[in-house]
Amino acid sequence: MEEAPADLHVETLVSGPGTGPRGTLERLRPEPADLLPRNDVAITGFRLSLFKGMGNTRGNGESGFIRSVDQAVDRFHGMVVARL
């Protein structure tokens, strides 16, 4: 998806122990095959994550933690979930 944010982290979930390959969309767009595991392990899914600083206060101000969480959830839903 061209509209998805470049800093979206994608992790391949695999069967068995360990984790699969991961990276940001910025790195994976030119080489999407980098999401495939190197061995013949089965892919069970993908985990999508957006990381964001969470503010330094608990209040409802613009730099507050609660406001930061609300904005992060809204951004993830609007830019990732809704477009899937």
HTML snippet that shows the backbone in 3Dmol.js (N, CA, C, O; Angstrom):
<script src="https://3Dmol.org/build/3Dmol-min.js"></script>
<div id="view" style="width:600px;height:400px;position:relative"></div>
<script>
const pdb = `
ATOM      1  N   MET A   1       0.833  -1.177   0.000  1.00  0.00           N
ATOM      2  CA  MET A   1       0.000   0.000   0.000  1.00  0.00           C
ATOM      3  C   MET A   1       0.879   1.242   0.000  1.00  0.00           C
ATOM      4  O   MET A   1       1.703   1.426   0.896  1.00  0.00           O
ATOM      5  N   GLU A   2       0.712   2.051  -0.957  1.00  0.00           N
ATOM      6  CA  GLU A   2       1.507   3.263  -1.057  1.00  0.00           C
ATOM      7  C   GLU A   2       1.173   4.266   0.039  1.00  0.00           C
ATOM      8  O   GLU A   2       2.030   5.057   0.432  1.00  0.00           O
ATOM      9  N   GLU A   3      -0.071   4.245   0.543  1.00  0.00           N
ATOM     10  CA  GLU A   3      -0.499   5.215   1.542  1.00  0.00           C
ATOM     11  C   GLU A   3      -0.041   4.863   2.946  1.00  0.00           C
ATOM     12  O   GLU A   3      -0.048   5.726   3.824  1.00  0.00           O
ATOM     13  N   ALA A   4       0.353   3.625   3.181  1.00  0.00           N
ATOM     14  CA  ALA A   4       0.761   3.196   4.517  1.00  0.00           C
ATOM     15  C   ALA A   4       2.027   3.944   4.934  1.00  0.00           C
ATOM     16  O   ALA A   4       2.892   4.215   4.101  1.00  0.00           O
ATOM     17  N   PRO A   5       2.136   4.276   6.220  1.00  0.00           N
ATOM     18  CA  PRO A   5       3.307   5.031   6.673  1.00  0.00           C
ATOM     19  C   PRO A   5       4.597   4.223   6.560  1.00  0.00           C
ATOM     20  O   PRO A   5       4.614   3.022   6.827  1.00  0.00           O
ATOM     21  N   ALA A   6       5.664   4.889   6.167  1.00  0.00           N
ATOM     22  CA  ALA A   6       6.959   4.230   5.973  1.00  0.00           C
ATOM     23  C   ALA A   6       7.503   3.660   7.274  1.00  0.00           C
ATOM     24  O   ALA A   6       8.286   2.711   7.249  1.00  0.00           O
ATOM     25  N   ASP A   7       7.097   4.228   8.421  1.00  0.00           N
ATOM     26  CA  ASP A   7       7.615   3.742   9.699  1.00  0.00           C
ATOM     27  C   ASP A   7       6.761   2.631  10.307  1.00  0.00           C
ATOM     28  O   ASP A   7       6.930   2.298  11.480  1.00  0.00           O
ATOM     29  N   LEU A   8       5.848   2.055   9.526  1.00  0.00           N
ATOM     30  CA  LEU A   8       5.073   0.899   9.970  1.00  0.00           C
ATOM     31  C   LEU A   8       6.007  -0.306  10.038  1.00  0.00           C
ATOM     32  O   LEU A   8       6.680  -0.629   9.059  1.00  0.00           O
ATOM     33  N   HIS A   9       6.049  -0.965  11.184  1.00  0.00           N
ATOM     34  CA  HIS A   9       6.886  -2.152  11.374  1.00  0.00           C
ATOM     35  C   HIS A   9       6.059  -3.392  11.040  1.00  0.00           C
ATOM     36  O   HIS A   9       4.920  -3.522  11.488  1.00  0.00           O
ATOM     37  N   VAL A  10       6.632  -4.295  10.258  1.00  0.00           N
ATOM     38  CA  VAL A  10       5.983  -5.546   9.875  1.00  0.00           C
ATOM     39  C   VAL A  10       6.870  -6.691  10.348  1.00  0.00           C
ATOM     40  O   VAL A  10       8.064  -6.726  10.048  1.00  0.00           O
ATOM     41  N   GLU A  11       6.282  -7.627  11.088  1.00  0.00           N
ATOM     42  CA  GLU A  11       7.015  -8.803  11.558  1.00  0.00           C
ATOM     43  C   GLU A  11       6.305 -10.049  11.059  1.00  0.00           C
ATOM     44  O   GLU A  11       5.085 -10.157  11.185  1.00  0.00           O
ATOM     45  N   THR A  12       7.047 -10.989  10.495  1.00  0.00           N
ATOM     46  CA  THR A  12       6.500 -12.257  10.046  1.00  0.00           C
ATOM     47  C   THR A  12       6.413 -13.199  11.246  1.00  0.00           C
ATOM     48  O   THR A  12       7.410 -13.427  11.931  1.00  0.00           O
ATOM     49  N   LEU A  13       5.233 -13.741  11.499  1.00  0.00           N
ATOM     50  CA  LEU A  13       5.051 -14.719  12.564  1.00  0.00           C
ATOM     51  C   LEU A  13       5.172 -16.101  11.960  1.00  0.00           C
ATOM     52  O   LEU A  13       4.566 -16.385  10.928  1.00  0.00           O
ATOM     53  N   VAL A  14       5.950 -16.963  12.596  1.00  0.00           N
ATOM     54  CA  VAL A  14       6.214 -18.292  12.054  1.00  0.00           C
ATOM     55  C   VAL A  14       5.823 -19.363  13.061  1.00  0.00           C
ATOM     56  O   VAL A  14       5.744 -19.097  14.260  1.00  0.00           O
ATOM     57  N   SER A  15       5.579 -20.581  12.569  1.00  0.00           N
ATOM     58  CA  SER A  15       5.278 -21.693  13.460  1.00  0.00           C
ATOM     59  C   SER A  15       6.560 -22.145  14.140  1.00  0.00           C
ATOM     60  O   SER A  15       7.653 -21.989  13.596  1.00  0.00           O
ATOM     61  N   GLY A  16       6.417 -22.703  15.329  1.00  0.00           N
ATOM     62  CA  GLY A  16       7.578 -23.172  16.062  1.00  0.00           C
ATOM     63  C   GLY A  16       8.242 -22.061  16.844  1.00  0.00           C
ATOM     64  O   GLY A  16       7.717 -20.951  16.926  1.00  0.00           O
ATOM     65  N   PRO A  17       9.397 -22.358  17.418  1.00  0.00           N
ATOM     66  CA  PRO A  17      10.090 -21.363  18.240  1.00  0.00           C
ATOM     67  C   PRO A  17      10.731 -20.274  17.392  1.00  0.00           C
ATOM     68  O   PRO A  17      10.995 -20.454  16.203  1.00  0.00           O
ATOM     69  N   GLY A  18      10.967 -19.159  18.028  1.00  0.00           N
ATOM     70  CA  GLY A  18      11.640 -18.054  17.352  1.00  0.00           C
ATOM     71  C   GLY A  18      10.673 -17.130  16.636  1.00  0.00           C
ATOM     72  O   GLY A  18       9.458 -17.330  16.643  1.00  0.00           O
ATOM     73  N   THR A  19      11.246 -16.123  16.026  1.00  0.00           N
ATOM     74  CA  THR A  19      10.457 -15.153  15.269  1.00  0.00           C
ATOM     75  C   THR A  19      10.961 -15.103  13.842  1.00  0.00           C
ATOM     76  O   THR A  19      12.073 -15.537  13.541  1.00  0.00           O
ATOM     77  N   GLY A  20      10.133 -14.572  12.979  1.00  0.00           N
ATOM     78  CA  GLY A  20      10.500 -14.447  11.583  1.00  0.00           C
ATOM     79  C   GLY A  20      11.114 -13.093  11.286  1.00  0.00           C
ATOM     80  O   GLY A  20      11.350 -12.294  12.192  1.00  0.00           O
ATOM     81  N   PRO A  21      11.367 -12.843  10.027  1.00  0.00           N
ATOM     82  CA  PRO A  21      11.951 -11.565   9.610  1.00  0.00           C
ATOM     83  C   PRO A  21      11.042 -10.392   9.940  1.00  0.00           C
ATOM     84  O   PRO A  21       9.828 -10.551  10.063  1.00  0.00           O
ATOM     85  N   ARG A  22      11.630  -9.232  10.081  1.00  0.00           N
ATOM     86  CA  ARG A  22      10.860  -8.018  10.356  1.00  0.00           C
ATOM     87  C   ARG A  22      11.589  -6.809   9.794  1.00  0.00           C
ATOM     88  O   ARG A  22      12.787  -6.856   9.514  1.00  0.00           O
ATOM     89  N   GLY A  23      10.842  -5.726   9.635  1.00  0.00           N
ATOM     90  CA  GLY A  23      11.426  -4.487   9.153  1.00  0.00           C
ATOM     91  C   GLY A  23      10.347  -3.439   8.969  1.00  0.00           C
ATOM     92  O   GLY A  23       9.160  -3.720   9.131  1.00  0.00           O
ATOM     93  N   THR A  24      10.765  -2.232   8.631  1.00  0.00           N
ATOM     94  CA  THR A  24       9.810  -1.158   8.362  1.00  0.00           C
ATOM     95  C   THR A  24       9.393  -1.205   6.894  1.00  0.00           C
ATOM     96  O   THR A  24      10.093  -1.769   6.053  1.00  0.00           O
ATOM     97  N   LEU A  25       8.249  -0.608   6.606  1.00  0.00           N
ATOM     98  CA  LEU A  25       7.809  -0.564   5.210  1.00  0.00           C
ATOM     99  C   LEU A  25       8.810   0.166   4.327  1.00  0.00           C
ATOM    100  O   LEU A  25       8.984  -0.183   3.160  1.00  0.00           O
ATOM    101  N   GLU A  26       9.462   1.172   4.877  1.00  0.00           N
ATOM    102  CA  GLU A  26      10.464   1.909   4.108  1.00  0.00           C
ATOM    103  C   GLU A  26      11.540   0.958   3.581  1.00  0.00           C
ATOM    104  O   GLU A  26      11.976   1.088   2.438  1.00  0.00           O
ATOM    105  N   ARG A  27      11.967   0.007   4.407  1.00  0.00           N
ATOM    106  CA  ARG A  27      12.991  -0.948   4.008  1.00  0.00           C
ATOM    107  C   ARG A  27      12.420  -2.094   3.193  1.00  0.00           C
ATOM    108  O   ARG A  27      13.105  -2.636   2.327  1.00  0.00           O
ATOM    109  N   LEU A  28      11.155  -2.476   3.462  1.00  0.00           N
ATOM    110  CA  LEU A  28      10.576  -3.650   2.824  1.00  0.00           C
ATOM    111  C   LEU A  28       9.940  -3.363   1.459  1.00  0.00           C
ATOM    112  O   LEU A  28       9.814  -4.274   0.641  1.00  0.00           O
ATOM    113  N   ARG A  29       9.543  -2.135   1.204  1.00  0.00           N
ATOM    114  CA  ARG A  29       8.894  -1.842  -0.087  1.00  0.00           C
ATOM    115  C   ARG A  29       9.753  -2.232  -1.283  1.00  0.00           C
ATOM    116  O   ARG A  29       9.234  -2.851  -2.211  1.00  0.00           O
ATOM    117  N   PRO A  30      11.047  -1.900  -1.307  1.00  0.00           N
ATOM    118  CA  PRO A  30      11.844  -2.296  -2.469  1.00  0.00           C
ATOM    119  C   PRO A  30      12.138  -3.793  -2.514  1.00  0.00           C
ATOM    120  O   PRO A  30      12.391  -4.338  -3.589  1.00  0.00           O
ATOM    121  N   GLU A  31      12.107  -4.472  -1.353  1.00  0.00           N
ATOM    122  CA  GLU A  31      12.430  -5.900  -1.281  1.00  0.00           C
ATOM    123  C   GLU A  31      11.409  -6.634  -0.403  1.00  0.00           C
ATOM    124  O   GLU A  31      11.757  -7.058   0.699  1.00  0.00           O
ATOM    125  N   PRO A  32      10.152  -6.796  -0.861  1.00  0.00           N
ATOM    126  CA  PRO A  32       9.143  -7.450  -0.025  1.00  0.00           C
ATOM    127  C   PRO A  32       9.471  -8.903   0.301  1.00  0.00           C
ATOM    128  O   PRO A  32       8.951  -9.442   1.278  1.00  0.00           O
ATOM    129  N   ALA A  33      10.315  -9.543  -0.490  1.00  0.00           N
ATOM    130  CA  ALA A  33      10.694 -10.929  -0.206  1.00  0.00           C
ATOM    131  C   ALA A  33      11.492 -11.044   1.085  1.00  0.00           C
ATOM    132  O   ALA A  33      11.660 -12.150   1.598  1.00  0.00           O
ATOM    133  N   ASP A  34      11.989  -9.933   1.625  1.00  0.00           N
ATOM    134  CA  ASP A  34      12.707  -9.961   2.894  1.00  0.00           C
ATOM    135  C   ASP A  34      11.808 -10.392   4.045  1.00  0.00           C
ATOM    136  O   ASP A  34      12.306 -10.705   5.126  1.00  0.00           O
ATOM    137  N   LEU A  35      10.492 -10.414   3.837  1.00  0.00           N
ATOM    138  CA  LEU A  35       9.565 -10.878   4.866  1.00  0.00           C
ATOM    139  C   LEU A  35       9.454 -12.397   4.913  1.00  0.00           C
ATOM    140  O   LEU A  35       8.884 -12.941   5.858  1.00  0.00           O
ATOM    141  N   LEU A  36       9.987 -13.089   3.912  1.00  0.00           N
ATOM    142  CA  LEU A  36       9.904 -14.543   3.870  1.00  0.00           C
ATOM    143  C   LEU A  36      11.003 -15.157   4.729  1.00  0.00           C
ATOM    144  O   LEU A  36      12.153 -14.726   4.652  1.00  0.00           O
ATOM    145  N   PRO A  37      10.666 -16.165   5.553  1.00  0.00           N
ATOM    146  CA  PRO A  37      11.692 -16.833   6.360  1.00  0.00           C
ATOM    147  C   PRO A  37      12.722 -17.521   5.468  1.00  0.00           C
ATOM    148  O   PRO A  37      12.398 -17.952   4.361  1.00  0.00           O
ATOM    149  N   ARG A  38      13.941 -17.623   5.941  1.00  0.00           N
ATOM    150  CA  ARG A  38      15.031 -18.226   5.168  1.00  0.00           C
ATOM    151  C   ARG A  38      14.885 -19.741   5.048  1.00  0.00           C
ATOM    152  O   ARG A  38      15.286 -20.317   4.037  1.00  0.00           O
ATOM    153  N   ASN A  39      14.320 -20.392   6.057  1.00  0.00           N
ATOM    154  CA  ASN A  39      14.139 -21.846   5.993  1.00  0.00           C
ATOM    155  C   ASN A  39      12.700 -22.157   5.586  1.00  0.00           C
ATOM    156  O   ASN A  39      11.942 -21.243   5.260  1.00  0.00           O
ATOM    157  N   ASP A  40      12.322 -23.402   5.601  1.00  0.00           N
ATOM    158  CA  ASP A  40      10.989 -23.802   5.148  1.00  0.00           C
ATOM    159  C   ASP A  40       9.939 -23.766   6.252  1.00  0.00           C
ATOM    160  O   ASP A  40       8.992 -24.552   6.217  1.00  0.00           O
ATOM    161  N   VAL A  41      10.078 -22.894   7.210  1.00  0.00           N
ATOM    162  CA  VAL A  41       9.120 -22.782   8.300  1.00  0.00           C
ATOM    163  C   VAL A  41       7.837 -22.113   7.778  1.00  0.00           C
ATOM    164  O   VAL A  41       7.887 -21.239   6.912  1.00  0.00           O
ATOM    165  N   ALA A  42       6.697 -22.540   8.320  1.00  0.00           N
ATOM    166  CA  ALA A  42       5.407 -22.011   7.863  1.00  0.00           C
ATOM    167  C   ALA A  42       5.139 -20.626   8.450  1.00  0.00           C
ATOM    168  O   ALA A  42       5.402 -20.377   9.626  1.00  0.00           O
ATOM    169  N   ILE A  43       4.618 -19.743   7.625  1.00  0.00           N
ATOM    170  CA  ILE A  43       4.202 -18.412   8.079  1.00  0.00           C
ATOM    171  C   ILE A  43       2.806 -18.543   8.671  1.00  0.00           C
ATOM    172  O   ILE A  43       1.904 -19.082   8.030  1.00  0.00           O
ATOM    173  N   THR A  44       2.625 -18.049   9.895  1.00  0.00           N
ATOM    174  CA  THR A  44       1.320 -18.123  10.555  1.00  0.00           C
ATOM    175  C   THR A  44       0.600 -16.780  10.574  1.00  0.00           C
ATOM    176  O   THR A  44      -0.592 -16.728  10.874  1.00  0.00           O
ATOM    177  N   GLY A  45       1.297 -15.702  10.261  1.00  0.00           N
ATOM    178  CA  GLY A  45       0.655 -14.388  10.246  1.00  0.00           C
ATOM    179  C   GLY A  45       1.691 -13.281  10.213  1.00  0.00           C
ATOM    180  O   GLY A  45       2.885 -13.518  10.028  1.00  0.00           O
ATOM    181  N   PHE A  46       1.202 -12.076  10.396  1.00  0.00           N
ATOM    182  CA  PHE A  46       2.065 -10.894  10.414  1.00  0.00           C
ATOM    183  C   PHE A  46       1.632  -9.998  11.558  1.00  0.00           C
ATOM    184  O   PHE A  46       0.444  -9.921  11.873  1.00  0.00           O
ATOM    185  N   ARG A  47       2.580  -9.324  12.179  1.00  0.00           N
ATOM    186  CA  ARG A  47       2.290  -8.356  13.237  1.00  0.00           C
ATOM    187  C   ARG A  47       2.651  -6.976  12.713  1.00  0.00           C
ATOM    188  O   ARG A  47       3.764  -6.761  12.233  1.00  0.00           O
ATOM    189  N   LEU A  48       1.705  -6.035  12.805  1.00  0.00           N
ATOM    190  CA  LEU A  48       1.912  -4.664  12.361  1.00  0.00           C
ATOM    191  C   LEU A  48       2.001  -3.758  13.586  1.00  0.00           C
ATOM    192  O   LEU A  48       1.177  -3.854  14.496  1.00  0.00           O
ATOM    193  N   SER A  49       3.000  -2.880  13.605  1.00  0.00           N
ATOM    194  CA  SER A  49       3.196  -1.990  14.752  1.00  0.00           C
ATOM    195  C   SER A  49       3.615  -0.612  14.268  1.00  0.00           C
ATOM    196  O   SER A  49       4.375  -0.476  13.309  1.00  0.00           O
ATOM    197  N   LEU A  50       3.103   0.411  14.953  1.00  0.00           N
ATOM    198  CA  LEU A  50       3.566   1.782  14.770  1.00  0.00           C
ATOM    199  C   LEU A  50       4.074   2.258  16.118  1.00  0.00           C
ATOM    200  O   LEU A  50       3.359   2.152  17.115  1.00  0.00           O
ATOM    201  N   PHE A  51       5.287   2.778  16.173  1.00  0.00           N
ATOM    202  CA  PHE A  51       5.856   3.256  17.422  1.00  0.00           C
ATOM    203  C   PHE A  51       5.751   4.766  17.486  1.00  0.00           C
ATOM    204  O   PHE A  51       5.908   5.461  16.482  1.00  0.00           O
ATOM    205  N   LYS A  52       5.480   5.266  18.694  1.00  0.00           N
ATOM    206  CA  LYS A  52       5.305   6.708  18.874  1.00  0.00           C
ATOM    207  C   LYS A  52       5.714   7.081  20.283  1.00  0.00           C
ATOM    208  O   LYS A  52       5.447   6.337  21.226  1.00  0.00           O
ATOM    209  N   GLY A  53       6.359   8.224  20.435  1.00  0.00           N
ATOM    210  CA  GLY A  53       6.640   8.758  21.766  1.00  0.00           C
ATOM    211  C   GLY A  53       5.326   9.049  22.480  1.00  0.00           C
ATOM    212  O   GLY A  53       4.360   9.489  21.858  1.00  0.00           O
ATOM    213  N   MET A  54       5.293   8.808  23.768  1.00  0.00           N
ATOM    214  CA  MET A  54       4.023   8.870  24.484  1.00  0.00           C
ATOM    215  C   MET A  54       3.873  10.073  25.397  1.00  0.00           C
ATOM    216  O   MET A  54       3.032  10.036  26.294  1.00  0.00           O
ATOM    217  N   GLY A  55       4.623  11.109  25.222  1.00  0.00           N
ATOM    218  CA  GLY A  55       4.459  12.303  26.045  1.00  0.00           C
ATOM    219  C   GLY A  55       5.103  12.122  27.404  1.00  0.00           C
ATOM    220  O   GLY A  55       5.475  11.015  27.792  1.00  0.00           O
ATOM    221  N   ASN A  56       5.229  13.228  28.120  1.00  0.00           N
ATOM    222  CA  ASN A  56       5.925  13.170  29.399  1.00  0.00           C
ATOM    223  C   ASN A  56       5.053  13.558  30.588  1.00  0.00           C
ATOM    224  O   ASN A  56       5.557  13.668  31.705  1.00  0.00           O
ATOM    225  N   THR A  57       3.762  13.767  30.373  1.00  0.00           N
ATOM    226  CA  THR A  57       2.855  14.093  31.470  1.00  0.00           C
ATOM    227  C   THR A  57       1.610  13.235  31.358  1.00  0.00           C
ATOM    228  O   THR A  57       1.328  12.681  30.296  1.00  0.00           O
ATOM    229  N   ARG A  58       0.862  13.121  32.453  1.00  0.00           N
ATOM    230  CA  ARG A  58      -0.346  12.298  32.446  1.00  0.00           C
ATOM    231  C   ARG A  58      -1.591  13.097  32.093  1.00  0.00           C
ATOM    232  O   ARG A  58      -2.650  12.507  31.876  1.00  0.00           O
ATOM    233  N   GLY A  59      -1.499  14.397  32.029  1.00  0.00           N
ATOM    234  CA  GLY A  59      -2.674  15.242  31.818  1.00  0.00           C
ATOM    235  C   GLY A  59      -3.238  15.149  30.417  1.00  0.00           C
ATOM    236  O   GLY A  59      -2.769  14.366  29.591  1.00  0.00           O
ATOM    237  N   ASN A  60      -4.258  15.963  30.161  1.00  0.00           N
ATOM    238  CA  ASN A  60      -4.919  15.982  28.863  1.00  0.00           C
ATOM    239  C   ASN A  60      -4.340  17.020  27.910  1.00  0.00           C
ATOM    240  O   ASN A  60      -4.911  17.259  26.845  1.00  0.00           O
ATOM    241  N   GLY A  61      -3.223  17.638  28.268  1.00  0.00           N
ATOM    242  CA  GLY A  61      -2.598  18.631  27.403  1.00  0.00           C
ATOM    243  C   GLY A  61      -2.072  18.000  26.131  1.00  0.00           C
ATOM    244  O   GLY A  61      -2.077  16.776  25.992  1.00  0.00           O
ATOM    245  N   GLU A  62      -1.619  18.822  25.205  1.00  0.00           N
ATOM    246  CA  GLU A  62      -1.130  18.348  23.917  1.00  0.00           C
ATOM    247  C   GLU A  62       0.039  17.380  24.055  1.00  0.00           C
ATOM    248  O   GLU A  62       0.211  16.507  23.205  1.00  0.00           O
ATOM    249  N   SER A  63       0.852  17.514  25.113  1.00  0.00           N
ATOM    250  CA  SER A  63       2.005  16.626  25.273  1.00  0.00           C
ATOM    251  C   SER A  63       1.729  15.510  26.276  1.00  0.00           C
ATOM    252  O   SER A  63       2.645  14.790  26.671  1.00  0.00           O
ATOM    253  N   GLY A  64       0.487  15.366  26.685  1.00  0.00           N
ATOM    254  CA  GLY A  64       0.142  14.382  27.699  1.00  0.00           C
ATOM    255  C   GLY A  64       0.127  12.958  27.182  1.00  0.00           C
ATOM    256  O   GLY A  64      -0.060  12.711  25.991  1.00  0.00           O
ATOM    257  N   PHE A  65       0.328  12.020  28.110  1.00  0.00           N
ATOM    258  CA  PHE A  65       0.371  10.603  27.772  1.00  0.00           C
ATOM    259  C   PHE A  65      -0.952  10.122  27.191  1.00  0.00           C
ATOM    260  O   PHE A  65      -0.962   9.424  26.177  1.00  0.00           O
ATOM    261  N   ILE A  66      -2.057  10.481  27.814  1.00  0.00           N
ATOM    262  CA  ILE A  66      -3.377  10.020  27.358  1.00  0.00           C
ATOM    263  C   ILE A  66      -3.661  10.533  25.953  1.00  0.00           C
ATOM    264  O   ILE A  66      -4.149   9.783  25.107  1.00  0.00           O
ATOM    265  N   ARG A  67      -3.366  11.787  25.698  1.00  0.00           N
ATOM    266  CA  ARG A  67      -3.555  12.360  24.355  1.00  0.00           C
ATOM    267  C   ARG A  67      -2.681  11.639  23.347  1.00  0.00           C
ATOM    268  O   ARG A  67      -3.116  11.373  22.226  1.00  0.00           O
ATOM    269  N   SER A  68      -1.438  11.314  23.737  1.00  0.00           N
ATOM    270  CA  SER A  68      -0.531  10.608  22.834  1.00  0.00           C
ATOM    271  C   SER A  68      -1.058   9.222  22.474  1.00  0.00           C
ATOM    272  O   SER A  68      -0.960   8.794  21.324  1.00  0.00           O
ATOM    273  N   VAL A  69      -1.617   8.523  23.460  1.00  0.00           N
ATOM    274  CA  VAL A  69      -2.182   7.202  23.196  1.00  0.00           C
ATOM    275  C   VAL A  69      -3.363   7.319  22.241  1.00  0.00           C
ATOM    276  O   VAL A  69      -3.467   6.551  21.284  1.00  0.00           O
ATOM    277  N   ASP A  70      -4.251   8.273  22.494  1.00  0.00           N
ATOM    278  CA  ASP A  70      -5.399   8.490  21.610  1.00  0.00           C
ATOM    279  C   ASP A  70      -4.946   8.762  20.180  1.00  0.00           C
ATOM    280  O   ASP A  70      -5.497   8.196  19.236  1.00  0.00           O
ATOM    281  N   GLN A  71      -3.950   9.620  20.016  1.00  0.00           N
ATOM    282  CA  GLN A  71      -3.461   9.957  18.680  1.00  0.00           C
ATOM    283  C   GLN A  71      -2.815   8.751  18.006  1.00  0.00           C
ATOM    284  O   GLN A  71      -3.003   8.540  16.808  1.00  0.00           O
ATOM    285  N   ALA A  72      -2.057   7.959  18.763  1.00  0.00           N
ATOM    286  CA  ALA A  72      -1.408   6.779  18.191  1.00  0.00           C
ATOM    287  C   ALA A  72      -2.440   5.761  17.727  1.00  0.00           C
ATOM    288  O   ALA A  72      -2.294   5.182  16.651  1.00  0.00           O
ATOM    289  N   VAL A  73      -3.482   5.535  18.525  1.00  0.00           N
ATOM    290  CA  VAL A  73      -4.531   4.588  18.144  1.00  0.00           C
ATOM    291  C   VAL A  73      -5.270   5.087  16.913  1.00  0.00           C
ATOM    292  O   VAL A  73      -5.525   4.317  15.987  1.00  0.00           O
ATOM    293  N   ASP A  74      -5.614   6.367  16.895  1.00  0.00           N
ATOM    294  CA  ASP A  74      -6.297   6.942  15.733  1.00  0.00           C
ATOM    295  C   ASP A  74      -5.446   6.838  14.474  1.00  0.00           C
ATOM    296  O   ASP A  74      -5.955   6.506  13.404  1.00  0.00           O
ATOM    297  N   ARG A  75      -4.138   7.124  14.598  1.00  0.00           N
ATOM    298  CA  ARG A  75      -3.245   7.059  13.436  1.00  0.00           C
ATOM    299  C   ARG A  75      -3.140   5.626  12.920  1.00  0.00           C
ATOM    300  O   ARG A  75      -3.236   5.395  11.715  1.00  0.00           O
ATOM    301  N   PHE A  76      -2.942   4.657  13.823  1.00  0.00           N
ATOM    302  CA  PHE A  76      -2.815   3.266  13.409  1.00  0.00           C
ATOM    303  C   PHE A  76      -4.097   2.784  12.740  1.00  0.00           C
ATOM    304  O   PHE A  76      -4.049   2.114  11.709  1.00  0.00           O
ATOM    305  N   HIS A  77      -5.234   3.121  13.322  1.00  0.00           N
ATOM    306  CA  HIS A  77      -6.508   2.691  12.739  1.00  0.00           C
ATOM    307  C   HIS A  77      -6.729   3.332  11.376  1.00  0.00           C
ATOM    308  O   HIS A  77      -7.087   2.647  10.418  1.00  0.00           O
ATOM    309  N   GLY A  78      -6.522   4.630  11.282  1.00  0.00           N
ATOM    310  CA  GLY A  78      -6.784   5.354  10.037  1.00  0.00           C
ATOM    311  C   GLY A  78      -5.827   5.014   8.917  1.00  0.00           C
ATOM    312  O   GLY A  78      -6.236   4.926   7.760  1.00  0.00           O
ATOM    313  N   MET A  79      -4.546   4.819   9.242  1.00  0.00           N
ATOM    314  CA  MET A  79      -3.534   4.630   8.204  1.00  0.00           C
ATOM    315  C   MET A  79      -3.242   3.160   7.909  1.00  0.00           C
ATOM    316  O   MET A  79      -2.646   2.847   6.879  1.00  0.00           O
ATOM    317  N   VAL A  80      -3.656   2.248   8.803  1.00  0.00           N
ATOM    318  CA  VAL A  80      -3.325   0.840   8.593  1.00  0.00           C
ATOM    319  C   VAL A  80      -4.590  -0.013   8.555  1.00  0.00           C
ATOM    320  O   VAL A  80      -4.921  -0.580   7.514  1.00  0.00           O
ATOM    321  N   VAL A  81      -5.297  -0.110   9.678  1.00  0.00           N
ATOM    322  CA  VAL A  81      -6.424  -1.025   9.803  1.00  0.00           C
ATOM    323  C   VAL A  81      -7.533  -0.704   8.800  1.00  0.00           C
ATOM    324  O   VAL A  81      -8.017  -1.601   8.110  1.00  0.00           O
ATOM    325  N   ALA A  82      -7.931   0.540   8.713  1.00  0.00           N
ATOM    326  CA  ALA A  82      -9.028   0.919   7.825  1.00  0.00           C
ATOM    327  C   ALA A  82      -8.691   0.646   6.357  1.00  0.00           C
ATOM    328  O   ALA A  82      -9.592   0.372   5.563  1.00  0.00           O
ATOM    329  N   ARG A  83      -7.431   0.715   5.989  1.00  0.00           N
ATOM    330  CA  ARG A  83      -7.036   0.504   4.600  1.00  0.00           C
ATOM    331  C   ARG A  83      -6.864  -0.973   4.245  1.00  0.00           C
ATOM    332  O   ARG A  83      -6.842  -1.333   3.068  1.00  0.00           O
ATOM    333  N   LEU A  84      -6.743  -1.831   5.270  1.00  0.00           N
ATOM    334  CA  LEU A  84      -6.636  -3.268   4.996  1.00  0.00           C
ATOM    335  C   LEU A  84      -7.996  -3.792   4.613  1.00  0.00           C
ATOM    336  O   LEU A  84      -8.144  -4.982   4.338  1.00  0.00           O
TER     337      LEU A  84
END
`;
const viewer = $3Dmol.createViewer("view");
viewer.addModel(pdb, "pdb");
viewer.setStyle({}, {cartoon: {color: "spectrum"}});
viewer.zoomTo();
viewer.render();
</script>
